[in-house]
Amino acid sequence: MAKLVFTVTNALNNDQRMIRICSTLVAEGHLVTLIGRCDSSSAPLTERPFSQKRIRCFFNKGFLFYAEFNIRLFFYLLFFKADLICAIDLDTILPCLWISKWKGIPRVFDAHELFCEMKEVVERPNIYRIWKKIENFAVPQFKFGYTVNHHLANEFKNMYSVDYAVIRSISSGYSLIHQQPKEKKIIYQGAVNEGRCFESLIPAMKTVHAELHIYGTGNFISQAKQLALDHQVLDKVKFLGSVSPEELKRITPHYYIGITLFEAGAKSNYYSLANRFFDYIHAGVPQLTSDYPVYREMNKVHEIALLIGDSSPNGISTHLNLLLEDDKLWSRLNKNCPIAAAEWNWNNESKSLTQFYKNVLS
């Protein structure tokens, strides 16, 4: 039994990937602590099988938040006894690096994405330069790590000569044949962030023959609401806020179409493999998905999505209406979902996770 600590900059309750990872490692007999943030909008912590700690900061966004959070995290970790420390993405990597060196314990990098290649970073040159310097300094010093697909693993190997494992963020907690009566409505679940095609999706809803329900919040939520107002689609685009992973599992199976779209300009988007991609599969919900390498490869194995290369408002509207109106197409994708879920599920994927940590700890 080992004491493992994981660090993130979110409020913990809705981080499905970390809930799965930490719960799995607890089931393996480890003592696990997940550290995140707390601000005035944070809901009370949901009880989990692992320990949770939230750090409260004076600043809640931007450079000052990251600087303050990392300083507070460093001093918290300094007095926290652990056998292994894992940084989740680049925004907590420095305290984990320094503390692991100070204490002589193994360190792991869990890279959900190419942090420096996200749109909100790439399009801000000064911010990009800071994060890239941190990445260039820290990542080569993390011998052990994993990411969500082989394309990203190859990127890390090419940039930093590190061999990272692949552990996909696959759903758990759904029935493998979770077919519920569905209304002809569209769901987007997850972070409402830059680079998720809301600039095209929301105007597209003017000519889509269904409502769009958005569950989540993020750095683009204010702009998304303004877009819905500007394009006069507030009657068709509903912003329903953040809900718990447990509630999403209940809600999602009743929708007709899911949305997994990313702008291609940022490399992190182009090589993405989103949590929601698997959530829709396990809920039996056909989805409209960007025609990018990982999704294309997986859709060839099990056709569960309609892929789109044209993410303009007209392209999105045309593809969504096709899914809404072509019953044969929708039924084919829907019937393939439980087949895909039987192969792509956390029960299978978690074996790679547990073996990874056995190797590191040994």
C-alpha positions as CSV (number, residue, x, y, z in Angstrom):
1,M,0.0,0.0,0.0
2,A,1.4,3.4,-1.0
3,K,0.3,7.0,-0.3
4,L,-0.3,8.7,-3.7
5,V,-1.1,12.3,-4.2
6,F,-2.6,13.9,-7.4
7,T,-2.8,17.6,-8.1
8,V,-5.2,19.6,-10.2
9,T,-6.4,23.2,-10.5
10,N,-10.2,22.5,-10.6
11,A,-12.7,22.1,-7.8
12,L,-12.7,18.3,-7.9
13,N,-16.4,17.4,-8.0
14,N,-16.8,17.2,-11.7
15,D,-13.4,15.9,-12.8
16,Q,-14.6,12.5,-14.1
17,R,-11.1,11.4,-15.2
18,M,-9.6,12.0,-11.8
19,I,-12.5,10.4,-10.0
20,R,-12.0,7.3,-12.0
21,I,-8.3,7.2,-11.6
22,C,-8.3,7.8,-7.9
23,S,-11.1,5.4,-7.1
24,T,-9.4,2.7,-9.1
25,L,-6.1,3.1,-7.2
26,V,-8.0,3.1,-3.9
27,A,-9.6,-0.2,-4.9
28,E,-6.0,-1.5,-5.5
29,G,-5.2,-0.8,-1.9
30,H,-3.5,2.5,-2.1
31,L,-4.1,5.6,0.0
32,V,-5.0,8.4,-2.4
33,T,-5.3,12.1,-2.0
34,L,-6.6,14.5,-4.7
35,I,-5.7,18.1,-4.3
36,G,-7.6,20.9,-6.1
37,R,-8.9,24.5,-5.7
38,C,-11.7,26.1,-3.9
39,D,-13.4,29.5,-4.6
40,S,-16.7,31.2,-3.7
41,S,-18.5,29.3,-6.5
42,S,-17.3,25.9,-5.5
43,A,-20.0,23.4,-4.3
44,P,-19.4,21.4,-1.2
45,L,-17.2,18.4,-1.9
46,T,-18.9,15.2,-2.9
47,E,-17.9,12.2,-0.8
48,R,-15.5,9.9,-2.6
49,P,-13.5,6.8,-1.6
50,F,-10.3,8.8,-1.7
51,S,-9.2,11.8,0.4
52,Q,-9.8,15.3,-1.1
53,K,-8.2,18.6,-0.3
54,R,-9.0,22.0,-1.8
55,I,-6.7,25.0,-1.6
56,R,-8.4,28.4,-1.3
57,C,-6.7,31.3,-3.1
58,F,-7.1,35.1,-3.0
59,F,-6.9,35.3,-6.8
60,N,-9.2,33.1,-8.9
61,K,-8.0,33.5,-12.5
62,G,-5.1,34.4,-14.7
63,F,-1.4,34.5,-14.0
64,L,-1.9,35.6,-10.3
65,F,-4.1,32.6,-9.6
66,Y,-1.6,30.1,-11.1
67,A,1.3,31.7,-9.3
68,E,-0.6,31.8,-5.9
69,F,-2.0,28.3,-6.3
70,N,1.4,26.8,-7.1
71,I,3.1,28.5,-4.1
72,R,0.4,27.3,-1.8
73,L,0.5,23.8,-3.3
74,F,4.3,23.7,-2.8
75,F,4.1,24.4,0.9
76,Y,1.1,22.1,1.4
77,L,3.0,19.2,-0.3
78,L,6.2,20.1,1.6
79,F,4.5,18.9,4.8
80,F,2.4,16.1,3.2
81,K,3.7,12.6,3.5
82,A,3.5,10.7,0.2
83,D,5.2,7.9,-1.6
84,L,4.5,9.2,-5.1
85,I,3.3,12.5,-6.6
86,C,1.4,13.0,-9.8
87,A,1.0,16.3,-11.6
88,I,-2.1,16.6,-13.7
89,D,-1.2,18.7,-16.8
90,L,1.3,21.5,-16.9
91,D,-0.4,23.9,-14.4
92,T,0.7,22.0,-11.3
93,I,3.9,20.5,-12.6
94,L,6.5,22.7,-10.9
95,P,5.6,22.1,-7.3
96,C,5.3,18.3,-8.0
97,L,8.8,18.4,-9.6
98,W,10.5,20.3,-6.8
99,I,8.8,18.4,-4.0
100,S,9.5,15.0,-5.5
101,K,13.2,15.9,-5.8
102,W,13.3,17.3,-2.3
103,K,11.7,14.2,-0.8
104,G,13.3,11.7,-3.2
105,I,10.0,10.1,-4.3
106,P,8.8,9.1,-7.7
107,R,6.9,11.6,-9.8
108,V,4.4,11.1,-12.6
109,F,3.1,13.4,-15.3
110,D,-0.6,12.9,-16.4
111,A,-0.9,14.8,-19.6
112,H,-4.6,15.1,-20.6
113,E,-3.6,17.3,-23.6
114,L,-0.8,19.4,-25.2
115,F,-1.3,22.2,-22.7
116,C,0.8,24.7,-24.6
117,E,-1.1,23.9,-27.8
118,M,-4.5,24.8,-26.5
119,K,-6.2,27.7,-28.4
120,E,-6.4,29.9,-25.2
121,V,-2.6,29.5,-24.8
122,V,-1.5,29.5,-28.5
123,E,-3.3,32.8,-29.3
124,R,-1.7,34.7,-26.4
125,P,2.1,34.9,-27.3
126,N,3.3,36.1,-23.9
127,I,1.3,33.4,-22.0
128,Y,2.5,30.8,-24.5
129,R,6.1,31.7,-23.9
130,I,5.8,31.3,-20.2
131,W,4.0,28.0,-20.3
132,K,6.4,26.7,-23.0
133,K,9.4,27.5,-20.8
134,I,7.8,25.6,-17.9
135,E,7.1,22.7,-20.2
136,N,10.6,22.6,-21.7
137,F,12.1,22.7,-18.2
138,A,9.9,20.3,-16.4
139,V,8.6,17.6,-18.7
140,P,12.0,16.1,-19.6
141,Q,12.5,15.5,-15.8
142,F,9.3,13.4,-15.6
143,K,10.5,9.9,-16.7
144,F,7.1,8.4,-15.9
145,G,3.9,9.6,-17.5
146,Y,0.9,8.9,-19.5
147,T,-1.5,10.6,-21.9
148,V,-4.9,9.8,-23.6
149,N,-3.9,8.5,-27.0
150,H,-0.8,7.4,-29.0
151,H,-0.7,10.6,-31.1
152,L,-0.1,12.7,-28.0
153,A,2.4,10.1,-26.7
154,N,4.3,10.4,-29.9
155,E,4.3,14.2,-29.6
156,F,5.8,14.0,-26.1
157,K,8.4,11.5,-27.3
158,N,9.4,13.7,-30.3
159,M,9.6,16.9,-28.2
160,Y,11.2,15.5,-25.0
161,S,12.4,11.9,-25.6
162,V,10.0,10.5,-23.0
163,D,8.1,7.3,-23.4
164,Y,4.6,7.9,-22.0
165,A,2.0,5.2,-21.7
166,V,-1.5,5.6,-23.1
167,I,-4.5,5.5,-20.7
168,R,-7.6,6.7,-22.3
169,S,-10.3,8.6,-20.3
170,I,-13.0,6.1,-20.8
171,S,-16.4,6.1,-19.1
172,S,-17.6,4.1,-16.2
173,G,-20.8,3.7,-14.3
174,Y,-23.1,3.2,-17.4
175,S,-24.8,0.0,-18.3
176,L,-23.2,-1.4,-21.4
177,I,-26.7,-1.5,-23.0
178,H,-28.1,1.7,-21.7
179,Q,-30.9,2.5,-24.1
180,Q,-33.4,5.0,-22.8
181,P,-36.3,6.7,-24.6
182,K,-34.8,9.6,-26.4
183,E,-36.2,13.1,-27.2
184,K,-34.9,14.7,-30.4
185,K,-32.7,17.1,-28.5
186,I,-28.9,17.7,-28.7
187,I,-26.5,17.6,-25.7
188,Y,-23.1,19.2,-25.2
189,Q,-21.5,18.2,-21.9
190,G,-18.1,19.3,-20.6
191,A,-16.0,22.5,-20.3
192,V,-17.4,25.5,-22.3
193,N,-13.9,26.6,-23.3
194,E,-12.3,28.3,-26.3
195,G,-11.7,26.1,-29.3
196,R,-14.8,24.0,-28.9
197,C,-16.6,25.4,-32.0
198,F,-19.2,27.4,-30.1
199,E,-18.7,30.3,-32.5
200,S,-20.1,28.1,-35.3
201,L,-22.3,25.7,-33.3
202,I,-24.5,28.4,-31.7
203,P,-25.2,30.3,-35.0
204,A,-25.9,26.9,-36.6
205,M,-28.8,26.4,-34.2
206,K,-30.9,28.9,-36.2
207,T,-31.5,26.3,-38.8
208,V,-31.2,23.1,-36.7
209,H,-34.5,21.4,-36.1
210,A,-33.9,20.7,-32.4
211,E,-32.8,22.3,-29.1
212,L,-29.2,22.3,-27.8
213,H,-28.7,21.8,-24.1
214,I,-25.3,22.8,-22.7
215,Y,-24.2,21.2,-19.4
216,G,-21.0,22.8,-18.2
217,T,-19.1,26.1,-17.7
218,G,-15.7,27.4,-18.6
219,N,-13.6,30.2,-20.0
220,F,-15.9,30.8,-23.0
221,I,-19.3,30.6,-21.2
222,S,-20.0,34.4,-21.2
223,Q,-19.1,34.6,-24.9
224,A,-21.3,31.6,-25.7
225,K,-24.3,33.2,-23.9
226,Q,-23.7,36.4,-25.8
227,L,-23.6,34.5,-29.1
228,A,-26.9,32.9,-28.3
229,L,-28.3,36.4,-27.6
230,D,-26.8,37.9,-30.7
231,H,-28.1,35.2,-33.0
232,Q,-31.5,35.1,-31.3
233,V,-31.4,31.4,-30.4
234,L,-32.0,31.6,-26.7
235,D,-35.2,29.7,-27.3
236,K,-33.2,26.8,-28.8
237,V,-29.9,26.9,-26.8
238,K,-30.2,26.2,-23.1
239,F,-27.3,26.8,-20.7
240,L,-27.9,24.4,-17.8
241,G,-24.7,24.9,-15.9
242,S,-22.5,22.3,-14.3
243,V,-23.9,19.1,-12.9
244,S,-22.3,16.2,-11.1
245,P,-20.9,13.2,-13.1
246,E,-23.6,11.1,-11.4
247,E,-26.4,13.4,-12.7
248,L,-24.9,13.4,-16.2
249,K,-25.0,9.6,-16.3
250,R,-28.8,9.9,-15.6
251,I,-29.4,12.7,-18.0
252,T,-27.3,11.9,-21.1
253,P,-29.0,8.7,-22.2
254,H,-32.3,10.6,-22.9
255,Y,-30.7,12.8,-25.6
256,Y,-30.7,12.1,-29.3
257,I,-27.4,13.5,-30.4
258,G,-24.1,14.5,-28.6
259,I,-21.6,17.1,-29.7
260,T,-17.8,16.6,-29.7
261,L,-16.3,19.4,-31.8
262,F,-13.0,21.1,-31.7
263,E,-11.3,23.8,-33.8
264,A,-8.4,22.4,-35.8
265,G,-6.1,25.4,-35.4
266,A,-4.6,24.2,-32.1
267,K,-2.6,20.9,-32.2
268,S,-4.1,19.9,-28.8
269,N,-7.6,20.0,-30.3
270,Y,-6.5,18.2,-33.4
271,Y,-5.1,15.3,-31.4
272,S,-7.8,15.3,-28.7
273,L,-9.8,12.4,-27.2
274,A,-12.5,14.0,-25.1
275,N,-14.2,12.4,-22.1
276,R,-17.5,13.1,-23.6
277,F,-16.7,11.0,-26.7
278,F,-17.0,7.9,-24.5
279,D,-19.8,9.3,-22.3
280,Y,-22.0,9.5,-25.4
281,I,-21.1,6.0,-26.5
282,H,-21.9,4.5,-23.1
283,A,-25.2,6.4,-23.0
284,G,-26.2,5.1,-26.4
285,V,-26.2,8.6,-28.0
286,P,-24.9,9.0,-31.6
287,Q,-22.7,12.0,-31.9
288,L,-21.4,14.7,-34.3
289,T,-17.6,14.6,-34.0
290,S,-14.7,16.4,-35.6
291,D,-13.0,14.4,-38.4
292,Y,-9.6,14.4,-36.7
293,P,-7.1,11.5,-36.5
294,V,-8.1,9.8,-33.2
295,Y,-11.9,10.0,-33.7
296,R,-11.5,8.9,-37.3
297,E,-9.5,5.8,-36.3
298,M,-11.9,4.8,-33.6
299,N,-15.0,5.4,-35.8
300,K,-13.5,2.9,-38.3
301,V,-13.5,0.3,-35.6
302,H,-17.0,1.0,-34.3
303,E,-19.1,3.5,-36.3
304,I,-20.8,5.5,-33.5
305,A,-20.4,9.1,-34.8
306,L,-21.0,11.2,-37.9
307,L,-17.7,12.8,-38.6
308,I,-17.6,16.4,-39.8
309,G,-14.7,18.2,-41.6
310,D,-16.7,21.4,-42.2
311,S,-17.2,23.1,-38.9
312,S,-18.8,26.3,-40.4
313,P,-22.4,27.1,-39.1
314,N,-23.8,25.8,-42.4
315,G,-21.7,22.6,-42.2
316,I,-22.8,21.9,-38.6
317,S,-26.4,22.6,-39.3
318,T,-26.4,20.3,-42.3
319,H,-24.9,17.4,-40.4
320,L,-27.1,17.8,-37.3
321,N,-30.2,17.9,-39.4
322,L,-29.0,14.8,-41.3
323,L,-28.7,12.9,-38.0
324,L,-32.1,14.2,-36.9
325,E,-33.9,13.2,-40.1
326,D,-32.1,10.1,-41.4
327,D,-33.5,7.4,-39.2
328,K,-31.4,4.6,-40.8
329,L,-28.2,6.5,-40.2
330,W,-29.1,7.3,-36.6
331,S,-30.2,3.8,-35.8
332,R,-27.0,2.3,-37.2
333,L,-24.9,4.6,-35.0
334,N,-27.2,4.0,-32.0
335,K,-27.0,0.2,-32.3
336,N,-23.2,0.3,-32.5
337,C,-22.9,2.2,-29.2
338,P,-23.3,-0.8,-26.9
339,I,-20.9,-2.9,-29.0
340,A,-18.3,-0.1,-28.7
341,A,-19.0,0.3,-25.0
342,A,-18.4,-3.4,-24.4
343,E,-14.8,-2.9,-25.7
344,W,-14.1,0.7,-24.7
345,N,-14.9,0.8,-21.0
346,W,-13.1,1.6,-17.8
347,N,-13.1,-2.0,-16.6
348,N,-10.7,-2.8,-19.5
349,E,-8.8,0.5,-19.5
350,S,-8.1,0.6,-15.8
351,K,-5.9,-2.5,-16.1
352,S,-3.3,-0.3,-17.9
353,L,-3.5,2.2,-15.1
354,T,-3.0,-0.2,-12.3
355,Q,-0.1,-1.9,-14.1
356,F,1.5,1.5,-14.8
357,Y,1.5,2.4,-11.1
358,K,2.8,-1.1,-10.1
359,N,5.7,-0.6,-12.4
360,V,6.5,2.9,-11.1
361,L,6.2,1.9,-7.4
362,S,8.4,-1.2,-7.9
